Amino acid sequence: MVNINILIVDDEKLIVKGLKHSLEQQGYNVFSAYNGNEALDIVENENIDFIILDLMLPDIDGMIVCKKIRENYNIPILMLSAKDGDYDKILGFEFGADDYMTKPFNTLELIARIKAISKRVNNKDSEKKIVFKDLEINLDKRKVYKGSKEVELTQKEFDMLYLMAKNPDRVFTREQIFRQVWGEEAFDVRNIDVHIKNIREKIEEDTKKPKYIITKWGVGYYFNKN
């Protein structure tokens, strides 16, 4: 369990203290937040792997916090609430929660659920993070790193790079790239060439001799995994 960071978001300090102790006994690293704004700051600045989020917070409703996190991150969220109505559970899932428990809860059951959810997420990690040599593409954060430096890509550039990188050595025509990234039939495939040029300038050491995005003359482009 080492190096798994869990964020507890709850304004009841006794609950936070008890949960923090129990989770640390299991080997987790625990962060604490007592309101929604504090939680959002921690998520933005720390590498959080799992969130236990109370529904009733003093500043921002837990549902809104959940929604804001889900807009940018795929971090698993287990929602806590004193309410046990079906409506609140359904709403929690609609806002992006992965699980829902009502207070008071059994700590051992909560830990068991954390482990179960984390296991499911870990099984998908290979789909969320792609690493080739010194290039890392992180789908959760929608960020690309070249060595230790972040590469600033536009939304379409990221989508194009991720599409090709998760299908290495598969040649994509310009029309195929356009359909999959833009979600519609291609109307100006010249845009693809411009985006490819921009991506190469950001991730390749030598754009004249690219090692990642290779041109298949007369066909399209592919991501070179070797």
N, CA, C and O of each residue as an XYZ file, in Angstrom:
904
protein
N       0.807     -1.207      0.000
C       0.000      0.000      0.000
C       0.849      1.270      0.000
O       0.309      2.376     -0.016
N       2.169      1.120      0.018
C       3.046      2.269      0.128
C       2.860      3.207     -1.067
O       2.658      2.757     -2.195
N       2.929      4.516     -0.807
C       2.866      5.560     -1.828
C       1.501      5.709     -2.472
O       1.395      6.307     -3.543
N       0.456      5.186     -1.855
C      -0.904      5.451     -2.314
C      -1.454      6.587     -1.460
O      -1.575      6.455     -0.242
N      -1.784      7.694     -2.101
C      -2.220      8.899     -1.392
C      -3.738      9.002     -1.370
O      -4.385      9.040     -2.416
N      -4.292      9.048     -0.178
C      -5.739      9.167     -0.007
C      -6.070     10.521      0.604
O      -5.432     10.949      1.566
N      -7.062     11.186      0.045
C      -7.537     12.464      0.576
C      -8.884     12.258      1.269
O      -9.832     11.761      0.661
N      -8.963     12.639      2.541
C     -10.226     12.607      3.285
C     -10.776     14.021      3.323
O     -10.092     14.944      3.765
N     -12.015     14.197      2.861
C     -12.650     15.512      2.858
C     -13.895     15.447      3.740
O     -14.907     14.863      3.351
N     -13.819     16.040      4.915
C     -14.927     16.000      5.866
C     -14.717     17.098      6.902
O     -13.595     17.298      7.368
N     -15.775     17.808      7.266
C     -15.630     18.874      8.254
C     -15.737     18.358      9.692
O     -15.548     19.121     10.640
N     -16.039     17.065      9.856
C     -16.071     16.472     11.194
C     -14.676     15.960     11.533
O     -14.254     14.907     11.055
N     -13.973     16.715     12.357
C     -12.560     16.440     12.618
C     -12.332     15.090     13.310
O     -11.303     14.450     13.092
N     -13.282     14.657     14.138
C     -13.119     13.360     14.806
C     -13.153     12.220     13.790
O     -12.393     11.257     13.895
N     -14.054     12.342     12.794
C     -14.127     11.323     11.735
C     -12.828     11.306     10.945
O     -12.283     10.240     10.659
N     -12.331     12.491     10.591
C     -11.087     12.582      9.834
C      -9.933     11.972     10.626
O      -9.123     11.223     10.080
N      -9.865     12.302     11.921
C      -8.788     11.790     12.761
C      -8.820     10.270     12.848
O      -7.786      9.614     12.721
N     -10.022      9.704     13.068
C     -10.149      8.252     13.181
C      -9.833      7.542     11.881
O      -9.125      6.535     11.874
N     -10.360      8.067     10.772
C     -10.100      7.459      9.469
C      -8.623      7.560      9.102
O      -8.033      6.611      8.585
N      -8.046      8.703      9.372
C      -6.630      8.912      9.057
C      -5.763      7.874      9.775
O      -4.857      7.288      9.183
N      -6.056      7.658     11.057
C      -5.294      6.684     11.828
C      -5.453      5.273     11.250
O      -4.471      4.549     11.089
N      -6.696      4.891     10.940
C      -6.964      3.545     10.415
C      -6.297      3.328      9.062
O      -5.741      2.260      8.807
N      -6.350      4.335      8.197
C      -5.763      4.208      6.862
C      -4.242      4.179      6.919
O      -3.600      3.444      6.169
N      -3.671      4.982      7.810
C      -2.216      4.961      7.950
C      -1.737      3.619      8.499
O      -0.639      3.164      8.179
N      -2.576      2.990      9.331
C      -2.238      1.653      9.826
C      -2.185      0.641      8.689
O      -1.483     -0.366      8.778
N      -2.934      0.914      7.612
C      -2.946      0.048      6.437
C      -1.803      0.381      5.465
O      -1.611     -0.314      4.468
N      -1.055      1.437      5.758
C       0.077      1.801      4.916
C      -0.179      2.910      3.920
O       0.690      3.221      3.105
N      -1.370      3.521      3.969
C      -1.690      4.607      3.051
C      -1.084      5.928      3.536
O      -0.884      6.126      4.734
N      -0.800      6.818      2.600
C      -0.452      8.201      2.927
C      -1.741      9.006      2.916
O      -2.490      8.943      1.942
N      -2.017      9.753      3.962
C      -3.322     10.401      4.098
C      -3.200     11.925      4.125
O      -2.398     12.485      4.873
N      -4.009     12.582      3.295
C      -4.158     14.036      3.303
C      -5.553     14.354      3.852
O      -6.484     13.563      3.702
N      -5.681     15.505      4.481
C      -6.962     15.877      5.082
C      -7.406     17.248      4.597
O      -6.593     18.159      4.441
N      -8.712     17.384      4.361
C      -9.307     18.678      4.017
C     -10.640     18.781      4.754
O     -11.377     17.802      4.865
N     -10.940     19.981      5.255
C     -12.157     20.160      6.048
C     -13.221     20.971      5.319
O     -14.283     21.258      5.871
N     -12.927     21.335      4.081
C     -13.946     21.993      3.260
C     -13.628     21.744      1.782
O     -12.571     21.210      1.444
N     -14.545     22.135      0.924
C     -14.405     21.842     -0.494
C     -13.262     22.568     -1.175
O     -12.543     21.977     -1.981
N     -13.089     23.837     -0.862
C     -12.018     24.607     -1.502
C     -10.647     24.055     -1.141
O      -9.754     23.975     -1.985
N     -10.493     23.678      0.117
C      -9.228     23.084      0.543
C      -8.975     21.774     -0.197
O      -7.849     21.479     -0.599
N     -10.037     20.996     -0.369
C      -9.915     19.723     -1.091
C      -9.478     19.939     -2.532
O      -8.600     19.233     -3.029
N     -10.086     20.912     -3.203
C      -9.745     21.184     -4.604
C      -8.297     21.641     -4.744
O      -7.623     21.290     -5.712
N      -7.819     22.425     -3.777
C      -6.423     22.869     -3.797
C      -5.470     21.686     -3.655
O      -4.451     21.615     -4.342
N      -5.805     20.762     -2.762
C      -4.943     19.597     -2.546
C      -4.906     18.717     -3.795
O      -3.844     18.243     -4.198
N      -6.070     18.504     -4.402
C      -6.136     17.679     -5.612
C      -5.286     18.288     -6.725
O      -4.639     17.571     -7.488
N      -5.297     19.614     -6.807
C      -4.551     20.292     -7.867
C      -3.041     20.232     -7.630
O      -2.264     20.177     -8.583
N      -2.631     20.242     -6.370
C      -1.208     20.369     -6.058
C      -0.530     19.084     -5.588
O       0.697     19.028     -5.513
N      -1.305     18.061     -5.274
C      -0.736     16.802     -4.810
C      -1.156     15.665     -5.739
O      -2.135     15.780     -6.476
N      -0.413     14.584     -5.694
C      -0.727     13.420     -6.524
C      -1.657     12.489     -5.747
O      -1.212     11.513     -5.144
N      -2.948     12.803     -5.770
C      -3.932     12.050     -4.997
C      -4.429     10.851     -5.804
O      -4.759     10.976     -6.983
N      -4.478      9.681     -5.143
C      -4.898      8.442     -5.810
C      -6.321      8.028     -5.480
O      -6.937      7.262     -6.221
N      -6.856      8.542     -4.346
C      -8.195      8.129     -3.925
C      -8.773      9.227     -3.032
O      -8.050      9.851     -2.256
N     -10.089      9.457     -3.151
C     -10.730     10.513     -2.355
C     -11.925      9.959     -1.596
O     -12.782      9.291     -2.174
N     -11.978     10.239     -0.302
C     -13.158      9.965      0.521
C     -13.814     11.320      0.746
O     -13.247     12.179      1.420
N     -14.991     11.514      0.194
C     -15.604     12.839      0.126
C     -16.957     12.882      0.824
O     -17.880     12.156      0.454
N     -17.068     13.741      1.842
C     -18.341     13.916      2.539
C     -19.284     14.764      1.689
O     -18.846     15.691      1.008
N     -20.546     14.454      1.729
C     -21.542     15.175      0.946
C     -21.809     16.563      1.501
O     -21.959     17.521      0.742
N     -21.869     16.678      2.840
C     -22.217     17.942      3.492
C     -20.950     18.664      3.937
O     -20.333     18.293      4.936
N     -20.571     19.688      3.197
C     -19.392     20.480      3.523
C     -19.800     21.923      3.803
O     -20.829     22.372      3.298
N     -19.023     22.659      4.593
C     -19.439     23.998      5.012
C     -19.426     25.061      3.920
O     -20.159     26.046      4.016
N     -18.614     24.883      2.890
C     -18.519     25.936      1.871
C     -19.121     25.541      0.527
O     -19.935     26.274     -0.035
N     -18.716     24.375      0.011
C     -19.220     23.899     -1.278
C     -19.877     22.545     -1.070
O     -19.340     21.697     -0.357
N     -21.026     22.336     -1.682
C     -21.688     21.038     -1.600
C     -20.777     19.951     -2.156
O     -20.107     20.144     -3.170
N     -20.762     18.794     -1.470
C     -19.900     17.696     -1.886
C     -20.149     17.247     -3.313
O     -19.219     16.831     -4.003
N     -21.394     17.327     -3.766
C     -21.715     16.958     -5.148
C     -20.965     17.855     -6.130
O     -20.445     17.388     -7.143
N     -20.918     19.151     -5.812
C     -20.238     20.105     -6.690
C     -18.735     19.857     -6.679
O     -18.079     19.939     -7.717
N     -18.190     19.552     -5.497
C     -16.767     19.232     -5.397
C     -16.454     18.006     -6.257
O     -15.467     17.984     -6.992
N     -17.306     16.998     -6.154
C     -17.144     15.771     -6.941
C     -17.157     16.097     -8.432
O     -16.318     15.605     -9.187
N     -18.102     16.921     -8.851
C     -18.225     17.289    -10.260
C     -16.993     18.034    -10.744
O     -16.493     17.767    -11.837
N     -16.492     18.981     -9.925
C     -15.325     19.773    -10.304
C     -14.089     18.887    -10.447
O     -13.299     19.060    -11.375
N     -13.924     17.936     -9.523
C     -12.788     17.022     -9.606
C     -12.895     16.163    -10.857
O     -11.913     15.952    -11.569
N     -14.095     15.674    -11.111
C     -14.300     14.765    -12.239
C     -14.097     15.462    -13.581
O     -13.832     14.793    -14.580
N     -14.213     16.783    -13.629
C     -14.008     17.509    -14.884
C     -12.565     17.407    -15.374
O     -12.300     17.489    -16.573
N     -11.626     17.224    -14.423
C     -10.215     17.218    -14.790
C      -9.448     15.957    -14.407
O      -8.353     15.715    -14.914
N     -10.021     15.157    -13.515
C      -9.294     13.990    -13.013
C     -10.208     12.763    -12.972
O     -11.425     12.885    -12.833
N      -9.598     11.578    -13.095
C     -10.336     10.320    -12.964
C     -10.013      9.626    -11.649
O     -10.019      8.398    -11.571
N      -9.732     10.412    -10.618
C      -9.412      9.856     -9.312
C     -10.655      9.181     -8.726
O     -11.727      9.786     -8.722
N     -10.538      7.943     -8.231
C     -11.689      7.283     -7.608
C     -12.225      8.089     -6.415
O     -11.451      8.596     -5.603
N     -13.539      8.199     -6.321
C     -14.175      8.970     -5.251
C     -15.208      8.110     -4.547
O     -16.128      7.588     -5.177
N     -15.053      7.966     -3.237
C     -16.049      7.293     -2.402
C     -16.752      8.375     -1.599
O     -16.117      9.078     -0.814
N     -18.054      8.512     -1.788
C     -18.804      9.584     -1.147
C     -19.423      9.109      0.159
O     -19.955      8.002      0.248
N     -19.341      9.977      1.182
C     -19.942      9.706      2.488
C     -21.100     10.668      2.716
O     -21.046     11.830      2.313
N     -22.150     10.168      3.370
C     -23.281     11.045      3.660
C     -24.095     10.504      4.821
O     -24.194      9.294      5.023
N     -24.681     11.430      5.587
C     -25.606     11.036      6.647
C     -26.954     10.677      6.046
O     -27.808     10.101      6.721
N     -27.144     11.017      4.777
C     -28.400     10.717      4.083
C     -28.314      9.337      3.458
O     -27.293      8.974      2.873
N     -29.388      8.569      3.583
C     -29.361      7.223      3.008
C     -30.427      7.023      1.941
O     -30.737      5.893      1.565
N     -30.991      8.139      1.452
C     -32.027      8.032      0.429
C     -31.464      7.624     -0.923
O     -30.324      7.951     -1.254
N     -32.264      6.911     -1.700
C     -31.826      6.471     -3.025
C     -31.509      7.650     -3.936
O     -30.618      7.572     -4.781
N     -32.259      8.757     -3.753
C     -32.056      9.916     -4.627
C     -30.634     10.447     -4.495
O     -29.983     10.750     -5.494
N     -30.150     10.559     -3.242
C     -28.808     11.090     -3.024
C     -27.745     10.147     -3.577
O     -26.731     10.597     -4.111
N     -27.973      8.840     -3.452
C     -27.024      7.875     -3.997
C     -26.956      7.987     -5.515
O     -25.875      8.020     -6.102
N     -28.124      8.046     -6.135
C     -28.170      8.151     -7.594
C     -27.508      9.438     -8.060
O     -26.759      9.442     -9.037
N     -27.789     10.540     -7.351
C     -27.208     11.827     -7.710
C     -25.688     11.788     -7.565
O     -24.958     12.326     -8.397
N     -25.224     11.138     -6.488
C     -23.791     11.015     -6.275
C     -23.114     10.301     -7.427
O     -22.064     10.734     -7.900
N     -23.714      9.202     -7.885
C     -23.142      8.456     -9.013
C     -23.182      9.281    -10.297
O     -22.261      9.220    -11.111
N     -24.264     10.055    -10.473
C     -24.379     10.878    -11.672
C     -23.306     11.979    -11.702
O     -22.851     12.384    -12.772
N     -22.915     12.451    -10.520
C     -21.887     13.491    -10.447
C     -20.483     12.905    -10.521
O     -19.505     13.652    -10.527
N     -20.368     11.575    -10.576
C     -19.066     10.962    -10.803
C     -18.493     10.147     -9.672
O     -17.355      9.688     -9.768
N     -19.259      9.943     -8.577
C     -18.754      9.128     -7.474
C     -18.646      7.665     -7.909
O     -19.453      7.188     -8.707
N     -17.643      6.957     -7.379
C     -17.455      5.542     -7.690
C     -18.177      4.641     -6.695
O     -18.519      3.501     -7.012
N     -18.405      5.158     -5.491
C     -19.089      4.384     -4.462
C     -19.722      5.353     -3.471
O     -19.434      6.549     -3.486
N     -20.590      4.820     -2.609
C     -21.372      5.664     -1.704
C     -21.611      4.894     -0.410
O     -22.078      3.756     -0.438
N     -21.289      5.520      0.729
C     -21.556      4.912      2.022
C     -22.251      5.923      2.929
O     -21.974      7.120      2.864
N     -23.150      5.433      3.769
C     -23.862      6.311      4.690
C     -23.232      6.268      6.079
O     -22.689      5.249      6.505
N     -23.317      7.392      6.764
C     -22.832      7.489      8.147
C     -23.939      7.037      9.095
O     -25.117      7.270      8.821
N     -23.581      6.399     10.196
C     -22.244      5.910     10.558
C     -21.863      4.696      9.705
O     -22.734      3.961      9.240
N     -20.583      4.494      9.506
C     -20.125      3.407      8.651
C     -19.105      2.555      9.390
O     -18.519      2.979     10.386
N     -18.909      1.357      8.886
C     -17.912      0.451      9.438
C     -16.578      0.729      8.741
O     -16.473      0.616      7.520
N     -15.573      1.089      9.517
C     -14.277      1.456      8.937
C     -13.653      0.314      8.150
O     -13.040      0.537      7.106
N     -13.809     -0.909      8.648
C     -13.240     -2.054      7.933
C     -13.915     -2.245      6.578
O     -13.264     -2.601      5.596
N     -15.231     -2.006      6.534
C     -15.939     -2.107      5.256
C     -15.467     -1.008      4.301
O     -15.289     -1.251      3.108
N     -15.266      0.193      4.830
C     -14.800      1.300      3.996
C     -13.428      0.974      3.401
O     -13.192      1.207      2.215
N     -12.537      0.442      4.214
C     -11.199      0.078      3.728
C     -11.291     -1.015      2.669
O     -10.558     -1.003      1.681
N     -12.203     -1.960      2.891
C     -12.393     -3.033      1.911
C     -12.872     -2.470      0.575
O     -12.453     -2.927     -0.488
N     -13.751     -1.476      0.640
C     -14.242     -0.860     -0.595
C     -13.129     -0.075     -1.296
O     -13.033     -0.088     -2.523
N     -12.293      0.604     -0.514
C     -11.159      1.326     -1.100
C     -10.266      0.360     -1.861
O      -9.849      0.641     -2.984
N      -9.975     -0.779     -1.243
C      -9.104     -1.765     -1.880
C      -9.737     -2.312     -3.156
O      -9.056     -2.493     -4.166
N     -11.050     -2.577     -3.106
C     -11.737     -3.136     -4.274
C     -11.748     -2.142     -5.430
O     -11.479     -2.506     -6.575
N     -12.064     -0.875     -5.121
C     -12.106      0.149     -6.167
C     -10.707      0.385     -6.731
O     -10.529      0.501     -7.944
N      -9.706      0.455     -5.834
C      -8.328      0.684     -6.271
C      -7.838     -0.438     -7.172
O      -7.106     -0.198     -8.132
N      -8.240     -1.657     -6.860
C      -7.833     -2.803     -7.676
C      -8.397     -2.692     -9.086
O      -7.705     -2.966    -10.067
N      -9.673     -2.285     -9.177
C     -10.285     -2.117    -10.493
C      -9.578     -1.032    -11.282
O      -9.332     -1.175    -12.480
N      -9.253      0.059    -10.595
C      -8.576      1.174    -11.264
C      -7.185      0.777    -11.714
O      -6.768      1.104    -12.825
N      -6.463      0.066    -10.846
C      -5.093     -0.346    -11.179
C      -5.061     -1.267    -12.379
O      -4.089     -1.275    -13.135
N      -6.122     -2.045    -12.561
C      -6.190     -2.943    -13.710
C      -6.290     -2.174    -15.027
O      -6.025     -2.717    -16.100
N      -6.682     -0.887    -14.925
C      -6.832     -0.060    -16.122
C      -5.693      0.935    -16.285
O      -5.699      1.745    -17.213
N      -4.708      0.877    -15.378
C      -3.638      1.867    -15.403
C      -2.910      1.916    -16.726
O      -2.520      2.991    -17.182
N      -2.720      0.746    -17.358
C      -1.976      0.726    -18.616
C      -2.691      1.516    -19.698
O      -2.059      1.994    -20.640
N      -4.027      1.660    -19.568
C      -4.778      2.422    -20.542
C      -4.710      3.920    -20.239
O      -4.928      4.745    -21.126
N      -4.407      4.272    -18.982
C      -4.444      5.664    -18.583
C      -3.088      6.348    -18.691
O      -3.011      7.572    -18.790
N      -2.033      5.567    -18.672
C      -0.703      6.148    -18.755
C       0.123      5.348    -19.754
O       0.290      4.137    -19.611
N       0.633      6.036    -20.762
C       1.437      5.389    -21.789
C       2.850      5.956    -21.707
O       3.035      7.173    -21.708
N       3.836      5.082    -21.639
C       5.230      5.516    -21.538
C       6.051      4.853    -22.632
O       6.076      3.627    -22.747
N       6.721      5.670    -23.434
C       7.672      5.199    -24.434
C       8.955      5.998    -24.263
O       8.980      7.215    -24.447
N      10.021      5.284    -23.904
C      11.325      5.940    -23.732
C      11.188      7.100    -22.759
O      10.848      6.881    -21.596
N      11.444      8.340    -23.204
C      11.375      9.486    -22.299
C      10.058     10.250    -22.424
O       9.923     11.361    -21.910
N       9.084      9.641    -23.117
C       7.796     10.298    -23.328
C       6.713      9.618    -22.502
O       6.532      8.404    -22.587
N       5.994     10.403    -21.704
C       4.879      9.872    -20.906
C       3.609     10.626    -21.246
O       3.587     11.857    -21.251
N       2.538      9.872    -21.534
C       1.237     10.459    -21.855
C       0.265     10.021    -20.764
O      -0.059      8.839    -20.647
N      -0.194     10.977    -19.971
C      -1.064     10.698    -18.835
C      -2.491     11.103    -19.174
O      -2.805     12.290    -19.269
N      -3.360     10.098    -19.356
C      -4.737     10.375    -19.754
C      -5.537     11.001    -18.628
O      -6.359     11.885    -18.870
N      -5.303     10.547    -17.368
C      -6.031     11.100    -16.226
C      -5.889     12.616    -16.166
O      -6.875     13.343    -16.042
N      -4.658     13.074    -16.254
C      -4.394     14.507    -16.122
C      -4.358     15.223    -17.464
O      -4.237     16.446    -17.528
N      -4.467     14.434    -18.544
C      -4.373     14.974    -19.909
C      -3.105     15.813    -20.043
O      -3.133     16.948    -20.520
N      -1.993     15.218    -19.608
C      -0.712     15.893    -19.676
C       0.319     14.983    -20.339
O       0.220     13.757    -20.291
N       1.303     15.617    -20.952
C       2.387     14.896    -21.615
C       3.711     15.393    -21.036
O       3.915     16.593    -20.849
N       4.604     14.442    -20.758
C       5.906     14.796    -20.198
C       7.009     14.262    -21.104
O       6.959     13.116    -21.550
N       7.992     15.094    -21.367
C       9.189     14.688    -22.095
C      10.328     14.743    -21.087
O      10.799     15.821    -20.725
N      10.769     13.558    -20.633
C      11.698     13.525    -19.523
C      10.982     14.010    -18.279
O       9.942     13.462    -17.913
N      11.513     15.019    -17.629
C      10.878     15.563    -16.427
C      10.085     16.831    -16.710
O       9.502     17.416    -15.798
N      10.060     17.260    -17.974
C       9.401     18.510    -18.331
C       8.033     18.249    -18.967
O       7.869     17.340    -19.782
N       7.057     19.071    -18.573
C       5.723     18.951    -19.162
C       5.704     19.602    -20.538
O       6.279     20.670    -20.747
N       5.029     18.932    -21.474
C       4.874     19.445    -22.833
C       3.468     20.019    -22.969
O       2.482     19.323    -22.725
N       3.379     21.271    -23.352
C       2.082     21.929    -23.486
C       1.452     21.605    -24.841
O       1.922     22.063    -25.883
N       0.380     20.808    -24.809
C      -0.347     20.465    -26.030
C      -1.762     21.023    -25.971
O      -2.342     21.155    -24.893
N      -2.311     21.347    -27.133
C      -3.716     21.727    -27.184
C      -4.567     20.467    -27.003
O      -4.045     19.352    -27.019
N      -5.856     20.648    -26.833
C      -6.745     19.508    -26.639
C      -6.686     18.551    -27.833
O      -6.584     17.338    -27.648
N      -6.747     19.080    -29.032
C      -6.732     18.227    -30.222
C      -5.375     17.562    -30.410
O      -5.302     16.403    -30.820
N      -4.310     18.284    -30.115
C      -2.977     17.689    -30.218
C      -2.832     16.522    -29.257
O      -2.285     15.477    -29.610
N      -3.332     16.709    -28.027
C      -3.264     15.614    -27.053
C      -4.066     14.418    -27.545
O      -3.581     13.287    -27.499
N      -5.290     14.653    -28.017
C      -6.149     13.564    -28.470
C      -5.523     12.800    -29.636
O      -5.619     11.575    -29.709
N      -4.893     13.524    -30.531
C      -4.250     12.874    -31.666
C      -3.058     12.038    -31.217
O      -2.890     10.899    -31.654
N      -2.234     12.603    -30.345
C      -1.065     11.877    -29.858
C      -1.480     10.634    -29.090
O      -0.898      9.565    -29.270
N      -2.490     10.772    -28.230
C      -2.941      9.629    -27.436
C      -3.532      8.539    -28.323
O      -3.293      7.353    -28.093
N      -4.296      8.932    -29.327
C      -4.893      7.971    -30.255
C      -3.820      7.110    -30.903
O      -3.944      5.887    -30.958
N      -2.781      7.744    -31.386
C      -1.728      6.993    -32.075
C      -0.848      6.207    -31.102
O      -0.438      5.085    -31.400
N      -0.557      6.801    -29.932
C       0.328      6.138    -28.976
C      -0.301      4.887    -28.363
O       0.408      3.935    -28.035
N      -1.622      4.885    -28.207
C      -2.260      3.693    -27.646
C      -2.471      2.607    -28.706
O      -2.908      1.497    -28.402
N      -2.153      2.954    -29.943
C      -2.195      1.985    -31.051
C      -0.869      2.021    -31.801
O      -0.854      2.304    -32.999
N       0.246      1.742    -31.123
C       1.564      1.893    -31.746
C       1.723      1.037    -32.993
O       1.250     -0.097    -33.063
N       2.401      1.614    -33.966
C       2.708      0.968    -35.246
C       1.490      0.779    -36.149
O       1.611      0.229    -37.244
N       0.341      1.223    -35.708
C      -0.846      1.175    -36.576
C      -0.901      2.457    -37.392
O      -0.868      3.556    -36.839
N      -0.983      2.313    -38.700
C      -1.020      3.484    -39.571
C      -2.449      4.017    -39.647
O      -3.390      3.287    -39.958
N      -2.584      5.313    -39.352
C      -3.881      5.988    -39.443
C      -3.877      6.909    -40.653
O      -2.931      7.669    -40.857
N      -4.931      6.843    -41.451
C      -5.076      7.822    -42.518
C      -5.501      9.146    -41.887
O      -5.950      9.182    -40.741
N      -5.358     10.220    -42.636
C      -5.795     11.521    -42.127
C      -7.289     11.520    -41.846
O      -7.751     12.123    -40.878
N      -8.035     10.837    -42.700
C      -9.485     10.761    -42.507
C      -9.841     10.015    -41.225
O     -10.758     10.418    -40.510
N      -9.128      8.935    -40.929
C      -9.384      8.174    -39.713
C      -9.078      9.000    -38.463
O      -9.836      8.986    -37.493
N      -7.968      9.710    -38.501
C      -7.619     10.561    -37.359
C      -8.689     11.625    -37.151
O      -9.113     11.875    -36.022
N      -9.117     12.239    -38.226
C     -10.120     13.297    -38.130
C     -11.418     12.758    -37.533
O     -11.994     13.378    -36.639
N     -11.878     11.616    -38.018
C     -13.137     11.042    -37.525
C     -13.052     10.713    -36.037
O     -13.996     10.969    -35.290
N     -11.923     10.144    -35.603
C     -11.811      9.701    -34.217
C     -11.560     10.852    -33.246
O     -11.994     10.796    -32.096
N     -10.872     11.879    -33.694
C     -10.566     13.006    -32.799
C     -11.652     14.069    -32.831
O     -12.024     14.610    -31.790
N     -12.161     14.372    -34.015
C     -13.201     15.397    -34.125
C     -14.609     14.805    -33.992
O     -15.568     15.533    -33.740
N     -14.729     13.488    -34.161
C     -16.034     12.847    -34.022
C     -16.978     13.105    -35.170
O     -18.196     13.034    -35.002
N     -16.437     13.402    -36.328
C     -17.284     13.654    -37.491
C     -16.501     13.332    -38.764
O     -15.292     13.104    -38.721
N     -17.200     13.316    -39.884
C     -16.530     13.028    -41.145
C     -15.559     14.152    -41.499
O     -15.827     15.329    -41.258
N     -14.439     13.762    -42.069
C     -13.400     14.735    -42.396
C     -13.874     15.701    -43.468
O     -14.455     15.294    -44.474
N     -13.616     17.006    -43.239
C     -13.954     17.997    -44.256
C     -12.720     18.791    -44.692
O     -12.745     19.445    -45.734
N     -11.638     18.740    -43.899
C     -10.401     19.408    -44.294
C      -9.238     18.688    -43.623
O      -8.811     19.073    -42.535
N      -8.728     17.647    -44.268
C      -7.683     16.825    -43.663
C      -6.335     17.543    -43.597
O      -5.393     17.036    -42.988
N      -6.237     18.718    -44.221
C      -4.993     19.475    -44.116
C      -4.732     19.890    -42.663
O      -3.587     20.113    -42.271
N      -5.804     19.991    -41.870
C      -5.652     20.310    -40.449
C      -4.789     19.269    -39.736
O      -4.042     19.588    -38.811
N      -4.908     18.018    -40.187
C      -4.146     16.933    -39.555
C      -2.657     17.168    -39.726
O      -1.888     16.995    -38.780
N      -2.248     17.554    -40.905
C      -0.825     17.801    -41.165
C      -0.290     18.942    -40.296
O       0.836     18.881    -39.803
N      -1.099     19.969    -40.118
C      -0.690     21.111    -39.293
C      -0.527     20.682    -37.837
O       0.443     21.057    -37.178
N      -1.480     19.893    -37.338
C      -1.405     19.428    -35.958
C      -0.214     18.483    -35.746
O       0.472     18.553    -34.726
N       0.016     17.611    -36.711
C       1.166     16.699    -36.615
C       2.464     17.494    -36.561
O       3.357     17.178    -35.775
N       2.569     18.512    -37.384
C       3.757     19.367    -37.391
C       3.957     20.011    -36.017
O       5.075     20.057    -35.502
N       2.867     20.507    -35.432
C       2.966     21.158    -34.123
C       3.362     20.176    -33.025
O       4.169     20.499    -32.153
N       2.783     18.960    -33.075
C       3.117     17.943    -32.063
C       4.595     17.582    -32.165
O       5.289     17.487    -31.153
N       5.069     17.382    -33.381
C       6.477     17.023    -33.578
C       7.408     18.095    -33.021
O       8.429     17.787    -32.406
N       7.048     19.348    -33.244
C       7.891     20.435    -32.752
C       7.988     20.424    -31.223
O       8.950     20.933    -30.649
N       6.972     19.835    -30.571
C       6.938     19.837    -29.115
C       7.541     18.581    -28.479
O       8.018     18.633    -27.345
N       7.524     17.447    -29.204
C       7.991     16.210    -28.567
C       9.224     15.598    -29.231
O       9.898     14.760    -28.632
N       9.521     16.008    -30.455
C      10.654     15.413    -31.159
C      11.922     16.239    -30.943
O      11.873     17.467    -30.877
N      13.041     15.556    -30.837
C      14.325     16.252    -30.727
C      14.743     16.827    -32.071
O      15.341     17.900    -32.145
N      14.418     16.098    -33.130
C      14.740     16.547    -34.485
C      13.510     16.307    -35.350
O      13.194     15.163    -35.679
N      12.814     17.382    -35.718
C      11.571     17.234    -36.485
C      11.816     16.680    -37.883
O      10.902     16.138    -38.503
N      13.048     16.813    -38.388
C      13.352     16.266    -39.708
C      13.592     14.756    -39.651
O      13.467     14.058    -40.657
N      13.939     14.266    -38.460
C      14.138     12.841    -38.243
C      13.324     12.406    -37.012
O      13.903     12.039    -35.989
N      12.002     12.443    -37.105
C      11.167     12.126    -35.936
C      11.323     10.668    -35.504
O      11.473      9.776    -36.339
N      11.288     10.442    -34.206
C      11.384      9.069    -33.705
C      10.057      8.566    -33.148
O       9.905      7.371    -32.894
N       9.097      9.467    -32.955
C       7.803      9.048    -32.408
C       6.702      9.009    -33.477
O       6.138      7.950    -33.751
N       6.408     10.136    -34.060
C       5.338     10.189    -35.070
C       5.971     10.112    -36.458
O       6.662     11.028    -36.903
N       5.713      8.993    -37.120
C       6.343      8.703    -38.413
C       5.319      8.829    -39.544
O       4.163      8.433    -39.404
N       5.764      9.380    -40.646
C       4.911      9.502    -41.831
C       4.982      8.241    -42.670
O       6.068      7.764    -43.001
N       3.815      7.704    -43.012
C       3.736      6.602    -43.973
C       3.304      7.238    -45.285
O       2.127      7.526    -45.498
N       4.282      7.450    -46.159
C       4.022      8.232    -47.360
C       2.871      7.659    -48.185
O       2.815      6.464    -48.472
N       1.971      8.541    -48.549
C       0.818      8.162    -49.354
C      -0.316      7.562    -48.560
O      -1.371      7.259    -49.116
N      -0.114      7.385    -47.260
C      -1.163      6.769    -46.424
C      -1.555      7.674    -45.254
O      -2.692      8.139    -45.180
N      -0.608      7.923    -44.339
C      -0.932      8.715    -43.164
C       0.198      8.737    -42.160
O       1.353      8.951    -42.526
N      -0.129      8.514    -40.878
C       0.870      8.591    -39.819
C       0.734      7.425    -38.841
O      -0.332      6.821    -38.714
N       1.840      7.120    -38.151
C       1.783      6.109    -37.092
C       2.765      6.461    -35.981
O       3.721      7.208    -36.190
N       2.510      5.907    -34.792
C       3.380      6.138    -33.645
C       4.378      4.987    -33.568
O       3.991      3.820    -33.514
N       5.642      5.322    -33.564
C       6.715      4.327    -33.546
C       7.045      3.947    -32.110
O       7.496      4.792    -31.337
N       6.830      2.697    -31.744
C       7.071      2.255    -30.365
C       8.526      1.821    -30.126
O       8.928      1.620    -28.979
N       9.308      1.676    -31.187
C      10.695      1.213    -31.037
C      11.683      2.369    -30.868
O      12.885      2.140    -30.731
